[in-house]
Amino acid sequence: MEHVIVLKDLATIFAVSLVVILAFHRLKLPALPGFIVAGVLLGPNALGLVSDVHRVEGLAEVGVILLLFTIGIEFSLNRLREMGRQVLVGGGLQVGLTVVVAAAVAAALGLAWQVALFLGCLIALSSTALVLKGLTDNGEIDAPHGRLATGVLIFQDLCVVPIMLALPFLAGRASGGPAQLALALGKAALIVVGVTILARTLVPRLLAEILKTRSRELFLIAIILLGTLTALGTAEAGASLALGAFLAGLVISESDYSHQALAELLPFRDVFISLFFVAVGMLVQFDFIREHPVLTVGGAAVVLVGKTLVAGAGPALLGYAGRVALLAGLVVSQIGEFSFVLAREGRGMALLSETLYQTFLAIAVVTMLVTPFLLQSGPTLVQGLERLVALDRLLPGLRPSGIAVAEQQLTDHVIVAGYGLNGRNLSAALRAIEAPYCIVELNAQTVRQARSRGEPAFYGDATREEILRALGLERARMLVAAISDPAATRRMVRVARGLSPAVHIIARTRYVVEVPELLRLGANDVIPEEFETSIEIFARVLAYYGVARAEIDRLVDQIRASNYQAFRHGTERGEPLRLGAVGGIPQMALRRIRLPPNSALVGRSLAQTGLRTRTGALVLSIQRGSADIATPDPEFELAAGDVLLVVGQPQQLQAAEQLAISG
């Protein structure tokens, strides 16, 4: 009968969660806090609909292990190398300063140093699941504050393992003192080295042999077995299951099959991590919150404000402007999901009393519930604060004191805001035609590197009126917003248009939905990356079919003149884009086809699918997550959730869609 009780509890959890998440969706709120609310309602301290909370906690632990596993898959040594400064400096300072400040406050309140230090570690961690999903949904994952927050989260995820190893020593459950802790960390380091060697040698060969069977089931079993054996091996070596799960993911991340493994595991992870958030909600005691409302709300406010300021110190020292540093700190100001796991372990080892544990739970849950609203309103809050106080003074760092004005005033020049890939390419083109230009960039290190190459680069925030005046906006011919921060781009366009009605403003944006708002704010031209890539592919395919260049240009101009309405209508509703009779290609169309998990095309290369030869349709590009793979190679391996942009006649597109769904 026990399995019937488990199924009944799961059915109750999913039923209540479904209702709550639908309500959150109607209110346009994120789903993850909804699971916490559902857990609060389900728990023994509210409706009491779940008979055994501990059984649900056991399933929730599987979610945590899967979360670490998938974080390991998404994490790679190359990514760490690329984000080295953000991870080590930004993350290291955030974790270190937060632990010190929080521990000092806790010790001042009369807690033992072991408890104070442990609380500092709990507060230092942030929610990877909430933050990354929120940044992705808001289109800010590639913005400066988004990249900084991602670096901090990576460092925090790596810190979970040593904190788990240190927990028995803080609780007085381990003998040997610092020497024993150093030995445990040394063993963990040896395990990491061993796993890295396996990642480079043995595992890729094993996975290659398994994939030759073309069996999705066998591949999934192999991935789960690899994760399970690695986790159990690290546990036997004296480390933790969490370390093993992360290392197993790291093994797969270094192979050529990480994307497919991630696609297979994501549905399982999402279900179990949802159970984890439900279990967190069940632990909250309504009576405690009702009896201590000031402590709960006040404690959450102190944590959010304190972590925002402390986390902003790292980016400030890296040379970022105070606005970007504070926004990055605000993004990671909540308490994270791994803190709940560590807190439960700390309570089990008697490091946290029941009262202290409930206080921490109440404060942590409130910070997580508030986070989605902070992510959405963060730029507005920081902008309002900037009117009251100079953020560069609030968060002083290793950055120039202000913009250095050129000795000779430029006229009829181009102001390039942002020196990323787009900014560098534009600067090279302007230099080639000997057009006057200047660059303004928020990253002081990037400015120094650009100047060392002879570029007219200046440090400054181009969303501020005084910076644009110093750059001579009133005398400029053009302003190009080449940054990847949607909120900052909107503000820059609005401020620039207010200063100079005559300057020509070109704004870059990632998504086509931003076009109308930027045009309303005063931009003359808006370049949405989302569809400019599609237009370029679309034009080349038509040229390949022999369509006259003039006809292609006419169609492209028509699409751009309508602010991409033709593409938007064709992609948002899943309908084909009708091009009509064009140069011998009657009724050519584009269609986006999403591969379901049960598609027989999943796990096969484009060449193996035979989609082109069997249907006549041609794959232009593949969207995987936030990445667009243009003109994919025939050996490119498809994964569940991939979105294929396919061109062909209506009957060819219908055949391609049937093949993708049924295989």
C-alpha positions in Angstrom: 0.0 0.0 0.0 3.0 2.3 0.4 3.4 2.8 -3.3 -0.3 3.8 -3.5 0.3 6.5 -0.8 3.3 7.8 -2.8 1.2 8.0 -6.0 -1.6 9.7 -4.1 0.8 12.3 -2.7 2.3 12.9 -6.1 -1.1 13.3 -7.7 -2.1 15.8 -5.0 1.1 17.7 -5.4 0.8 17.9 -9.2 -2.9 18.8 -9.1 -2.4 21.7 -6.6 0.8 22.8 -8.4 -1.1 22.9 -11.7 -3.8 25.2 -10.4 -1.3 27.5 -8.7 1.0 27.7 -11.8 -2.0 28.4 -14.0 -3.0 31.2 -11.7 0.6 32.6 -11.7 0.6 32.4 -15.5 -2.6 34.4 -15.7 -1.0 37.0 -13.4 2.1 36.9 -15.7 4.3 35.7 -12.8 7.2 33.1 -13.0 6.4 29.5 -12.3 9.2 28.6 -9.8 7.9 30.8 -7.0 4.5 29.2 -7.7 5.8 25.8 -6.7 6.9 27.3 -3.4 3.4 28.7 -2.8 1.9 25.3 -3.8 4.1 23.6 -1.2 3.1 26.1 1.5 -0.6 25.3 0.7 0.0 21.5 0.6 2.2 21.4 3.8 1.2 20.2 7.2 1.2 23.8 8.4 -1.6 24.8 6.0 -4.1 22.5 4.3 -2.2 19.3 5.2 -3.0 17.5 2.0 0.3 15.5 1.9 0.6 12.7 4.3 4.3 12.3 4.5 6.5 15.3 3.8 9.8 13.4 4.3 8.9 11.1 1.4 8.5 14.1 -0.8 11.8 15.4 0.5 13.5 12.2 -0.7 12.2 12.7 -4.2 13.2 16.4 -4.0 16.8 15.4 -3.3 16.8 13.6 -6.6 15.9 16.9 -8.2 18.9 18.6 -6.5 21.2 15.9 -7.8 19.8 16.2 -11.3 20.2 20.0 -11.1 23.9 19.7 -10.2 24.2 17.0 -12.9 22.8 19.3 -15.6 24.8 22.3 -14.2 27.9 20.2 -14.7 26.8 19.4 -18.3 26.3 23.1 -19.1 29.5 24.1 -17.3 32.8 23.5 -19.1 36.5 24.3 -18.6 36.4 26.4 -21.8 33.5 28.5 -20.4 35.4 29.0 -17.1 38.4 30.2 -19.1 36.3 32.7 -21.1 34.6 34.1 -18.0 37.6 33.8 -15.7 37.7 37.3 -14.3 33.9 37.5 -13.8 33.9 34.1 -12.1 37.0 34.4 -9.9 36.9 38.1 -9.0 33.2 38.8 -9.1 32.2 35.4 -7.7 35.0 35.2 -5.2 34.4 38.7 -3.8 30.7 38.1 -3.6 31.0 34.8 -1.7 33.9 35.9 0.5 32.5 39.3 1.5 29.0 38.0 2.0 30.2 35.2 4.3 32.3 37.6 6.3 29.6 40.3 6.7 26.8 37.9 7.4 28.9 35.9 9.9 30.0 39.1 11.6 26.4 40.2 12.0 25.3 36.8 13.3 28.2 36.7 15.8 27.3 40.2 17.0 23.8 38.8 17.7 25.3 36.3 20.1 25.6 33.2 17.9 28.6 30.8 18.2 31.2 31.4 15.5 30.6 28.0 13.9 26.9 28.8 13.5 27.6 32.4 12.3 30.1 31.1 9.7 27.6 28.5 8.5 24.8 31.1 8.2 27.2 33.3 6.2 27.7 30.4 3.8 24.0 29.9 3.5 23.2 33.5 2.8 26.1 33.8 0.3 24.5 31.3 -2.2 21.9 32.5 -4.7 19.3 30.8 -6.8 20.8 29.6 -10.1 17.4 28.3 -11.3 15.5 31.5 -10.7 18.1 33.9 -11.9 19.1 32.2 -15.2 15.5 31.6 -16.1 14.6 35.2 -15.3 17.5 36.7 -17.3 16.8 34.4 -20.3 13.1 35.4 -20.3 14.0 39.1 -20.1 16.6 38.8 -22.8 19.3 40.0 -20.4 21.5 36.9 -20.3 24.1 38.5 -22.6 23.8 42.0 -21.0 26.8 43.1 -19.0 25.0 42.6 -15.7 23.7 39.2 -17.0 27.2 38.0 -17.8 28.4 39.2 -14.4 25.6 37.4 -12.6 26.2 34.2 -14.5 29.9 34.3 -13.4 28.9 34.8 -9.8 26.5 31.9 -10.0 29.1 29.6 -11.5 31.5 30.4 -8.6 28.7 29.8 -6.1 27.8 26.4 -7.6 31.4 25.4 -7.3 31.5 26.6 -3.6 28.6 24.2 -2.7 31.0 21.2 -2.7 33.6 22.6 -0.2 30.8 23.9 2.0 29.4 20.4 2.2 32.8 19.0 3.0 33.3 21.6 5.7 29.9 21.1 7.3 30.8 18.1 9.6 33.8 20.1 10.9 31.7 23.1 11.8 29.2 20.8 13.5 31.9 19.1 15.5 31.1 15.7 13.9 34.5 15.2 12.4 37.8 14.6 14.1 41.2 15.9 13.0 40.4 19.6 12.8 41.9 21.7 9.9 44.2 18.9 8.9 41.3 16.5 8.3 39.4 19.2 6.4 42.5 19.9 4.2 42.7 16.1 3.6 39.0 16.0 2.5 39.5 18.9 0.2 42.7 17.3 -1.2 40.7 14.0 -1.9 38.0 16.1 -3.6 40.7 17.7 -5.8 42.2 14.3 -6.7 38.7 13.2 -7.7 38.3 16.2 -9.9 41.6 15.5 -11.7 40.7 11.9 -12.2 37.3 12.8 -13.6 38.9 15.4 -15.9 41.2 12.7 -17.3 38.2 10.4 -17.9 36.3 13.2 -19.6 39.1 13.6 -22.1 39.8 10.0 -22.8 37.4 7.1 -21.9 33.9 8.6 -21.7 33.7 10.1 -25.3 34.7 6.7 -26.8 32.1 4.8 -24.8 29.3 7.3 -25.7 30.3 7.1 -29.4 29.9 3.3 -29.3 26.5 3.6 -27.6 25.3 6.2 -30.1 26.1 3.8 -33.0 23.1 1.8 -31.9 20.8 4.8 -32.6 18.8 4.0 -29.5 17.6 6.9 -27.4 16.7 4.6 -24.6 20.2 3.1 -24.4 21.8 6.5 -24.6 19.6 7.8 -21.7 20.4 4.8 -19.6 24.1 5.2 -20.2 24.0 8.9 -19.2 22.1 8.1 -16.0 24.4 5.2 -15.2 27.4 7.4 -15.7 26.0 10.0 -13.3 25.0 7.4 -10.7 28.3 5.6 -10.7 30.3 8.9 -10.5 28.1 10.1 -7.6 28.4 6.8 -5.7 32.2 6.7 -6.3 32.7 10.2 -4.8 30.5 9.3 -1.9 32.6 6.2 -1.3 35.8 8.3 -1.5 34.5 10.5 1.4 33.1 13.3 -0.7 29.4 14.0 -1.4 26.8 12.8 -3.9 26.4 16.5 -5.0 30.1 16.6 -5.9 29.7 13.4 -7.9 26.7 14.6 -9.7 28.5 17.8 -10.7 31.6 15.9 -11.8 29.5 13.5 -13.8 28.0 16.4 -15.7 31.4 17.9 -16.2 32.6 14.6 -17.8 29.7 14.7 -20.3 30.2 18.5 -21.0 33.7 17.8 -22.3 32.3 15.3 -24.9 30.6 15.9 -28.2 27.3 14.6 -26.9 26.6 17.2 -24.1 23.7 18.9 -25.9 21.9 15.6 -26.6 22.4 14.5 -23.0 21.1 17.8 -21.7 18.0 17.6 -23.9 17.3 14.1 -22.6 17.6 15.0 -19.0 15.9 18.4 -18.9 12.4 17.0 -18.6 13.3 14.8 -15.7 15.3 17.6 -14.0 12.4 20.1 -14.3 9.9 17.7 -12.8 12.1 16.8 -9.8 13.4 20.3 -9.2 9.7 21.4 -9.1 9.2 18.8 -6.4 12.1 20.3 -4.6 10.6 23.8 -4.5 7.2 22.2 -3.4 9.1 20.5 -0.6 10.7 23.8 0.4 7.3 25.4 0.7 6.0 22.5 2.8 8.7 23.2 5.4 7.6 26.8 6.0 5.5 27.2 9.2 2.7 29.7 8.9 2.6 30.0 12.7 6.2 31.2 12.8 5.6 33.8 10.1 2.4 35.0 11.8 4.2 35.3 15.1 7.3 37.0 13.7 6.2 39.1 10.7 8.7 41.9 11.4 11.6 39.5 11.7 10.7 37.7 8.5 10.1 40.8 6.3 12.9 42.8 7.9 15.4 39.9 7.7 14.5 39.4 4.0 15.0 43.1 3.3 18.3 43.2 5.1 19.5 40.1 3.1 18.4 41.6 -0.3 19.9 45.0 0.3 23.1 43.7 1.9 23.8 41.1 -0.8 23.1 43.7 -3.5 25.7 46.0 -2.2 28.3 43.3 -1.4 27.8 41.5 -4.7 28.2 44.9 -6.5 31.7 45.3 -5.1 33.3 42.7 -7.4 32.0 44.2 -10.7 33.0 47.6 -9.4 36.6 46.4 -8.8 36.5 44.9 -12.3 36.0 48.4 -13.7 32.2 48.3 -14.4 30.1 51.3 -13.9 28.2 51.6 -10.6 24.8 51.1 -12.4 25.9 47.8 -14.0 27.6 46.6 -10.7 24.5 47.4 -8.6 22.2 45.7 -11.2 24.4 42.6 -11.2 24.3 42.6 -7.4 20.5 42.9 -7.3 20.1 40.0 -9.6 21.9 37.6 -7.2 20.6 39.1 -4.0 18.2 36.3 -3.0 19.0 33.1 -1.1 19.4 30.0 -3.3 18.0 26.5 -3.6 21.3 24.8 -2.4 21.1 26.8 0.8 17.9 24.9 1.7 19.8 21.6 1.2 22.7 22.8 3.3 20.4 24.2 6.0 18.6 20.8 6.3 21.9 19.1 6.7 22.9 21.7 9.3 19.7 21.1 11.3 20.3 17.3 11.1 23.8 17.8 12.6 22.4 20.1 15.3 24.3 23.1 14.0 21.0 25.0 13.6 18.4 25.0 16.2 14.7 24.6 15.1 14.0 28.2 15.8 17.0 29.4 13.8 16.2 26.9 11.0 12.6 28.2 10.7 13.8 31.8 10.8 16.2 31.1 7.9 13.5 29.2 6.0 11.0 32.1 6.3 13.5 34.7 5.2 14.9 32.6 2.4 11.5 31.9 0.9 10.5 35.5 1.0 13.7 36.5 -0.9 12.9 33.9 -3.6 9.3 35.0 -3.9 10.4 38.6 -4.4 13.2 37.8 -6.9 11.1 37.6 -10.1 9.7 41.0 -9.4 13.2 42.4 -8.8 14.5 40.9 -12.0 11.7 42.6 -14.0 11.8 46.0 -12.3 15.6 46.0 -11.6 16.6 48.5 -14.3 13.9 50.9 -13.2 14.8 50.6 -9.5 18.5 51.3 -10.3 17.6 54.2 -12.6 15.5 55.7 -9.8 18.3 55.2 -7.2 20.8 56.8 -9.6 18.7 60.1 -9.5 19.2 60.1 -5.7 22.8 59.1 -5.3 25.9 58.8 -7.6 26.2 55.0 -8.0 29.9 55.3 -9.0 30.5 56.8 -5.5 28.3 54.2 -3.8 30.3 51.4 -5.4 33.8 52.9 -6.1 36.1 50.6 -8.0 39.1 50.4 -10.3 37.6 52.5 -13.1 38.4 55.9 -14.6 36.9 58.8 -12.7 35.1 60.0 -15.8 35.2 60.2 -19.6 38.4 61.7 -21.1 37.4 64.3 -23.7 39.4 64.3 -26.9 41.8 67.3 -27.3 40.3 68.1 -30.7 36.5 68.2 -30.8 35.0 65.8 -33.3 32.2 67.0 -35.7 30.0 65.0 -38.1 31.3 61.8 -36.4 29.8 58.4 -35.4 29.4 57.5 -31.7 29.8 53.8 -31.2 28.2 52.7 -27.9 29.6 49.3 -26.9 32.8 47.6 -28.0 31.7 44.1 -28.3 31.8 42.1 -31.6 29.4 44.5 -33.3 31.2 47.5 -32.0 34.6 46.2 -33.1 33.4 45.4 -36.6 31.7 48.7 -37.0 34.8 50.6 -35.8 37.0 48.6 -38.3 34.6 49.6 -41.2 34.6 53.3 -40.1 38.4 53.3 -39.9 38.6 51.7 -43.4 36.6 54.6 -45.0 38.4 57.2 -42.8 35.1 58.3 -41.2 35.6 60.1 -37.8 34.2 58.1 -34.8 34.6 57.5 -31.1 33.8 54.6 -28.9 32.2 54.7 -25.5 32.3 51.5 -23.3 31.4 50.7 -19.7 34.1 48.1 -19.1 37.3 49.9 -18.1 39.5 46.9 -19.1 38.0 46.8 -22.6 38.6 50.6 -22.9 42.3 50.1 -22.0 42.7 47.2 -24.5 41.0 49.3 -27.3 43.3 52.3 -26.6 46.3 50.1 -26.7 45.3 49.3 -30.3 45.0 52.9 -31.1 41.2 53.2 -31.0 39.5 56.4 -29.8 37.9 54.7 -26.9 36.5 56.4 -23.8 35.1 55.1 -20.5 31.5 56.1 -19.8 27.9 55.2 -19.5 26.2 56.2 -22.8 22.7 56.2 -21.1 23.7 59.4 -19.2 23.2 62.8 -20.6 26.5 64.3 -19.5 28.4 61.5 -21.2 26.7 61.9 -24.5 27.3 65.7 -24.3 31.0 65.1 -23.6 31.1 62.8 -26.7 29.7 65.7 -28.8 26.3 64.2 -29.6 24.9 67.5 -30.8 27.7 67.7 -33.4 27.6 63.9 -34.3 26.1 62.5 -37.5 25.1 59.2 -36.0 24.8 57.2 -32.7 25.0 53.5 -32.9 23.8 51.6 -29.8 25.7 48.3 -30.2 25.2 47.0 -26.6 23.3 43.9 -25.6 21.3 45.4 -22.7 17.7 46.0 -23.8 16.8 48.4 -20.9 20.0 50.4 -21.3 19.4 50.6 -25.1 15.9 52.0 -24.6 17.2 54.6 -22.1 20.1 55.6 -24.4 17.8 56.1 -27.4 15.4 58.2 -25.3 18.2 60.4 -23.8 20.0 60.8 -27.1 16.8 61.9 -29.0 16.0 64.4 -26.3 19.5 65.9 -26.6 19.7 66.0 -30.4 16.6 65.8 -32.7 18.9 65.7 -35.7 21.3 62.8 -34.9 20.6 59.6 -36.8 20.2 56.8 -34.2 20.7 53.1 -35.1 19.9 50.6 -32.3 20.7 47.0 -32.1 18.3 44.6 -30.3 18.1 40.9 -30.0 14.3 40.5 -30.4 12.0 41.9 -33.0 9.4 42.7 -30.3 11.7 45.5 -29.2 11.4 47.3 -32.6 8.2 49.3 -32.1 9.2 50.6 -28.7 12.7 51.7 -29.8 11.2 53.5 -32.9 8.7 55.2 -30.6 11.5 56.4 -28.3 13.3 58.0 -31.3 15.5 55.5 -33.1 15.7 55.9 -36.9 16.7 52.3 -37.6 16.4 49.2 -35.4 18.4 46.1 -36.3 16.9 43.0 -34.6 19.4 40.1 -34.7 16.6 37.6 -34.3 15.3 38.2 -37.8 18.2 39.7 -39.7 19.9 36.3 -39.6 16.7 34.8 -41.0 16.6 37.4 -43.7 20.2 36.8 -44.8 19.6 33.0 -45.0 16.3 33.6 -46.8 18.0 35.8 -49.4 20.8 33.3 -50.0 18.4 30.4 -50.5 16.4 32.4 -53.0 19.6 33.3 -54.8 20.6 29.7 -54.9 17.2 28.9 -56.6 18.0 31.5 -59.3 15.7 34.3 -58.2 16.8 37.7 -59.6 18.7 39.9 -57.1 16.3 42.8 -57.7 13.4 40.5 -56.7 15.2 39.3 -53.6 16.0 42.9 -52.6 12.3 43.9 -53.1 11.1 41.1 -50.8 13.7 42.0 -48.2 12.8 45.7 -48.3 9.2 44.8 -48.0 9.8 42.7 -44.9 11.9 45.4 -43.3 9.5 48.2 -44.2 6.7 46.3 -42.4 8.9 46.0 -39.3 9.2 42.2 -39.9 5.4 41.7 -39.6 5.5 39.0 -42.3 8.1 37.0 -40.4 6.4 37.6 -37.1 3.0 36.4 -38.3 4.6 33.4 -39.9 6.6 32.3 -36.9 4.5 33.2 -33.9 1.5 31.2 -35.0 3.5 28.3 -36.6 2.1 29.2 -40.0 4.3 29.4 -43.2 5.4 32.7 -44.6 3.9 33.0 -48.1 6.2 34.6 -50.6 3.9 34.1 -53.6 5.1 33.4 -57.2 8.7 34.5 -57.2 11.0 33.9 -60.1 9.9 30.4 -60.9 9.4 29.4 -57.2 5.6 29.4 -56.8 4.3 29.4 -53.2 7.7 29.2 -51.5 7.3 29.3 -47.8 9.2 29.2 -44.5 8.1 27.1 -41.5 9.5 26.5 -38.0 9.3 22.9 -36.9 10.0 21.9 -33.3 11.3 18.4 -32.7 9.3 16.6 -30.0 11.2 14.3 -27.5 9.7 11.2 -29.2 10.8 12.2 -32.7 12.8 9.5 -34.5 15.0 12.3 -35.9 16.4 13.1 -32.4 19.9 11.7 -32.0 20.5 11.6 -35.8 22.6 13.9 -38.0 20.9 15.9 -40.7 22.4 13.6 -43.3 21.0 10.5 -41.6 17.5 11.9 -41.4 17.3 12.2 -45.1 14.9 15.1 -44.7 16.1 16.9 -47.9 15.9 13.8 -50.1 12.7 12.4 -48.6 10.7 15.6 -48.5 12.4 18.2 -50.8 12.4 20.8 -48.0 15.7 22.5 -47.0 16.9 23.3 -43.5 18.1 26.9 -43.3 19.0 27.1 -39.6 18.5 25.4 -36.3 17.6 27.1 -33.1 18.8 25.4 -29.9 17.9 27.2 -26.8 19.1 30.8 -27.3 21.7 29.8 -30.0 21.0 29.9 -33.7 23.0 27.6 -35.9 23.0 29.0 -39.5 23.4 26.6 -42.4 24.1 23.6 -40.2 26.6 20.9 -41.3 25.2 17.6 -42.6 26.8 15.9 -39.7 25.0 18.2 -37.2 23.2 16.0 -34.7 19.6 16.9 -33.8 18.2 17.0 -30.3 14.8 17.2 -28.7 13.5 20.7 -28.6 15.5 21.9 -31.6 13.5 24.3 -33.9 14.2 23.8 -37.6 13.7 26.8 -39.9 12.7 25.0 -43.2 12.1 26.4 -46.7 10.1 24.7 -49.4 6.7 24.5 -51.1 3.7 23.8 -48.9 3.5 20.1 -49.7 7.2 19.8 -49.0 6.8 21.6 -45.7 3.9 19.4 -44.7 5.9 16.3 -45.5 8.9 17.6 -43.5 6.7 18.3 -40.5 5.2 14.8 -40.6 8.6 13.3 -40.8 9.8 15.4 -37.8 6.9 14.4 -35.6 6.6 10.8 -36.5 9.9 10.0 -38.0 
